[in-house]
Amino acid sequence: MSRISVRGFAVASATAVTTVGAAVGVASGDEQGGTYDLEVVAADATLLAEIPAGQNAQLHTASLSVQAETQSTAADAAVKRAAEESARKKAAEDAAAKKAAAEQAAKEKAERERAEREAAEAASRSSERTDIASASAPVQSSYTKAEIQAIARGIVAADQFQCFSDIVERESGWNHRATNPSSGAYGLMQALPGSKMASAGADWQTNPATQIRWGVKYMNERYGSPCGAWQFWQANHWY
């Protein structure tokens, strides 16, 4: 029984008691007059008429059921919207993470390819220099500056030649027999002692090509390149 039905039952019971009391008072001949307000009795009758009947109670219960169903439907819809929004955000986050991972992978691939390309180019230049350096230059009794420079251009990498030339110009003036009277340094690069150049060839005293090959190897091993040696020379005036 619903709360409204209980209330209707209580009102009906009270009204019935009031009505029965009034009837009993009239029948017993109340000595105090036995007068009763007919309007009150009429009002009580009206209250009885207003009490929900069984059909009205059923309608009220159905109304509550509809309201509960509506609220449940609204709650389900809210949960569904929340789930869809959460799924949308998760999909967006996953897409962003996937994109970032793809970009990072592409960047790393490009860096690897660049490093491999530079390594291959360096190896090619090194091989080219080795081939040139290993070639035998015709030995002459004397050489002009231009002839020694031409030999050097055939041995030293093009992008390193100017640095190499700047050092040789200041060390020996391109004289492959130049000797420092105080220290004993010898040759184009003023090797000290000059005999170190024997590692490049037994003709190190007379062949400028042998001296140049030794000089390039020395600069590469100690300074990374002739230009590295030239940078050091500019700061210290020796190398």
C-alpha positions as CSV (number, residue, x, y, z in Angstrom):
1,M,0.0,0.0,0.0
2,S,1.4,3.4,-1.0
3,R,1.8,6.3,1.4
4,I,-1.2,8.2,-0.2
5,S,-3.4,5.1,0.1
6,V,-2.6,4.8,3.8
7,R,-3.4,8.5,4.3
8,G,-6.7,8.0,2.5
9,F,-7.6,5.1,4.7
10,A,-6.8,7.1,7.8
11,V,-9.0,10.0,6.7
12,A,-11.8,7.7,5.8
13,S,-11.6,6.0,9.2
14,A,-11.7,9.2,11.1
15,T,-14.6,10.6,9.1
16,A,-16.5,7.4,9.6
17,V,-16.1,7.5,13.3
18,T,-17.2,11.2,13.4
19,T,-20.3,10.3,11.4
20,V,-21.2,7.3,13.5
21,G,-20.8,9.4,16.7
22,A,-23.1,12.0,15.4
23,A,-25.8,9.4,14.6
24,V,-25.5,7.7,18.0
25,G,-25.8,11.0,19.8
26,V,-29.1,11.8,18.0
27,A,-30.5,8.4,18.7
28,S,-29.8,8.5,22.5
29,G,-31.4,11.8,23.0
30,D,-28.4,13.7,24.3
31,E,-29.5,15.7,27.4
32,Q,-27.3,18.6,26.4
33,G,-29.3,19.2,23.3
34,G,-28.0,16.6,20.9
35,T,-27.5,19.3,18.2
36,Y,-24.9,18.5,15.6
37,D,-23.6,20.7,12.8
38,L,-25.0,19.3,9.6
39,E,-22.3,21.2,7.6
40,V,-19.6,19.2,9.5
41,V,-21.3,16.0,8.5
42,A,-21.5,17.2,4.9
43,A,-17.9,18.2,5.0
44,D,-17.0,14.7,6.3
45,A,-18.9,13.2,3.5
46,T,-17.1,15.3,1.0
47,L,-13.7,14.1,2.5
48,L,-14.9,10.6,2.0
49,A,-15.7,11.3,-1.6
50,E,-12.1,12.7,-2.1
51,I,-10.3,9.7,-0.9
52,P,-8.6,7.9,-3.8
53,A,-10.4,4.7,-4.8
54,G,-8.6,1.5,-5.8
55,Q,-8.4,2.7,-9.4
56,N,-6.9,6.0,-8.5
57,A,-4.3,4.3,-6.3
58,Q,-3.4,2.1,-9.2
59,L,-3.0,5.2,-11.5
60,H,-0.8,6.9,-8.9
61,T,1.4,3.8,-8.6
62,A,1.7,3.6,-12.4
63,S,2.7,7.3,-12.4
64,L,5.4,6.6,-9.9
65,S,6.6,3.7,-12.0
66,V,6.8,5.9,-15.1
67,Q,8.8,8.5,-13.2
68,A,11.2,5.9,-11.9
69,E,11.6,4.4,-15.4
70,T,12.2,7.9,-16.9
71,Q,14.8,8.6,-14.3
72,S,16.5,5.2,-14.9
73,T,16.5,5.9,-18.6
74,A,18.0,9.3,-18.1
75,A,20.7,7.8,-15.8
76,D,21.5,5.1,-18.4
77,A,21.8,7.8,-21.1
78,A,24.1,9.8,-18.9
79,V,26.3,6.8,-18.2
80,K,26.4,6.0,-21.9
81,R,27.4,9.6,-22.8
82,A,30.1,9.5,-20.2
83,A,31.4,6.2,-21.6
84,E,31.4,7.5,-25.1
85,E,33.2,10.7,-24.1
86,S,35.8,8.6,-22.2
87,A,36.3,6.3,-25.3
88,R,36.6,9.4,-27.5
89,K,39.3,10.9,-25.3
90,K,41.1,7.6,-25.1
91,A,41.1,7.2,-28.8
92,A,42.4,10.7,-29.3
93,E,45.2,10.1,-26.7
94,D,46.1,6.8,-28.4
95,A,46.2,8.5,-31.9
96,A,48.4,11.3,-30.5
97,A,50.8,8.8,-28.9
98,K,50.9,6.7,-32.1
99,K,51.6,9.9,-34.2
100,A,54.4,10.9,-31.8
101,A,55.9,7.5,-31.9
102,A,55.8,7.5,-35.7
103,E,57.5,10.9,-35.9
104,Q,60.2,9.8,-33.4
105,A,60.8,6.7,-35.4
106,A,61.0,8.7,-38.6
107,K,63.4,11.1,-37.0
108,E,65.7,8.3,-35.7
109,K,65.6,6.6,-39.1
110,A,66.6,9.9,-40.8
111,E,69.5,10.4,-38.3
112,R,70.7,6.8,-38.9
113,E,70.6,7.2,-42.6
114,R,72.4,10.6,-42.4
115,A,75.1,9.0,-40.2
116,E,75.5,6.0,-42.5
117,R,75.7,8.4,-45.5
118,E,78.4,10.5,-43.8
119,A,80.3,7.4,-42.8
120,A,80.2,6.1,-46.3
121,E,81.3,9.4,-47.7
122,A,84.2,9.6,-45.2
123,A,85.2,6.1,-46.0
124,S,85.1,6.9,-49.7
125,R,87.3,10.0,-49.2
126,S,89.7,8.0,-47.0
127,S,89.9,5.3,-49.7
128,E,90.5,7.9,-52.4
129,R,93.2,9.5,-50.4
130,T,94.9,6.2,-49.7
131,D,94.8,5.3,-53.4
132,I,96.3,8.6,-54.3
133,A,98.9,8.5,-51.5
134,S,100.0,5.0,-52.4
135,A,100.7,6.0,-56.0
136,S,104.3,6.5,-56.7
137,A,105.4,10.0,-57.9
138,P,108.3,10.2,-60.2
139,V,111.5,11.1,-58.3
140,Q,113.4,14.1,-59.6
141,S,116.6,15.6,-58.7
142,S,114.9,18.9,-58.0
143,Y,111.4,20.3,-57.8
144,T,109.8,23.7,-58.1
145,K,107.3,25.0,-55.7
146,A,104.5,24.6,-58.2
147,E,105.5,21.0,-58.9
148,I,105.5,20.1,-55.2
149,Q,102.1,21.8,-54.8
150,A,100.7,19.9,-57.8
151,I,101.9,16.6,-56.1
152,A,100.2,17.7,-52.9
153,R,96.9,18.4,-54.7
154,G,97.0,14.8,-55.9
155,I,97.4,13.5,-52.4
156,V,95.5,15.9,-50.0
157,A,91.7,16.0,-50.1
158,A,90.5,19.0,-52.0
159,D,88.6,20.4,-49.0
160,Q,91.7,20.1,-46.8
161,F,94.3,21.3,-49.3
162,Q,94.3,25.0,-48.3
163,C,94.8,24.2,-44.7
164,F,97.6,21.9,-45.5
165,S,99.2,24.5,-47.8
166,D,99.0,27.2,-45.1
167,I,101.0,25.0,-42.7
168,V,103.6,24.0,-45.3
169,E,104.0,27.5,-46.5
170,R,104.9,28.7,-43.0
171,E,107.0,25.7,-42.0
172,S,109.2,25.3,-45.1
173,G,108.0,27.5,-47.9
174,W,107.3,24.3,-49.9
175,N,111.0,23.4,-49.9
176,H,111.2,19.6,-49.3
177,R,114.9,19.8,-48.3
178,A,114.4,22.6,-45.8
179,T,116.4,22.0,-42.6
180,N,116.2,23.9,-39.3
181,P,119.8,24.4,-38.2
182,S,119.0,24.6,-34.5
183,S,116.5,21.8,-34.0
184,G,117.2,19.6,-37.0
185,A,113.6,19.6,-38.2
186,Y,113.4,18.6,-41.8
187,G,111.3,18.7,-45.0
188,L,108.0,20.2,-46.0
189,M,106.3,19.7,-42.7
190,Q,109.6,20.2,-40.6
191,A,109.3,16.8,-39.0
192,L,111.3,16.5,-35.9
193,P,113.3,14.4,-36.2
194,G,113.1,14.1,-40.0
195,S,113.7,10.4,-39.8
196,K,110.1,9.9,-38.6
197,M,109.0,10.3,-42.2
198,A,110.7,7.0,-43.0
199,S,107.4,5.3,-42.0
200,A,106.0,6.7,-45.3
201,G,109.0,5.7,-47.4
202,A,112.7,5.2,-47.4
203,D,113.1,8.1,-49.8
204,W,111.8,10.6,-47.3
205,Q,114.8,12.9,-47.7
206,T,114.4,13.4,-51.4
207,N,110.8,12.7,-52.4
208,P,108.3,15.4,-51.6
209,A,105.4,12.9,-52.2
210,T,106.7,10.7,-49.4
211,Q,106.9,13.7,-47.1
212,I,103.4,14.8,-48.1
213,R,101.9,11.3,-47.4
214,W,103.6,11.3,-44.0
215,G,102.4,14.8,-43.3
216,V,98.7,14.1,-44.1
217,K,98.8,10.9,-42.0
218,Y,100.3,12.8,-39.1
219,M,97.7,15.6,-39.2
220,N,94.8,13.2,-39.5
221,E,95.9,11.0,-36.6
222,R,96.8,13.9,-34.2
223,Y,94.3,16.7,-35.2
224,G,91.6,14.8,-37.2
225,S,92.5,16.6,-40.4
226,P,94.9,19.1,-42.0
227,C,92.3,21.8,-41.1
228,G,92.3,20.7,-37.5
229,A,96.1,21.0,-37.5
230,W,95.9,24.4,-39.1
231,Q,93.5,25.6,-36.4
232,F,96.0,24.4,-33.7
233,W,98.9,26.0,-35.6
234,Q,97.1,29.4,-35.7
235,A,96.6,29.3,-31.9
236,N,100.1,28.1,-31.1
237,H,102.4,28.7,-34.1
238,W,103.4,25.0,-34.1
239,Y,101.6,21.7,-34.6
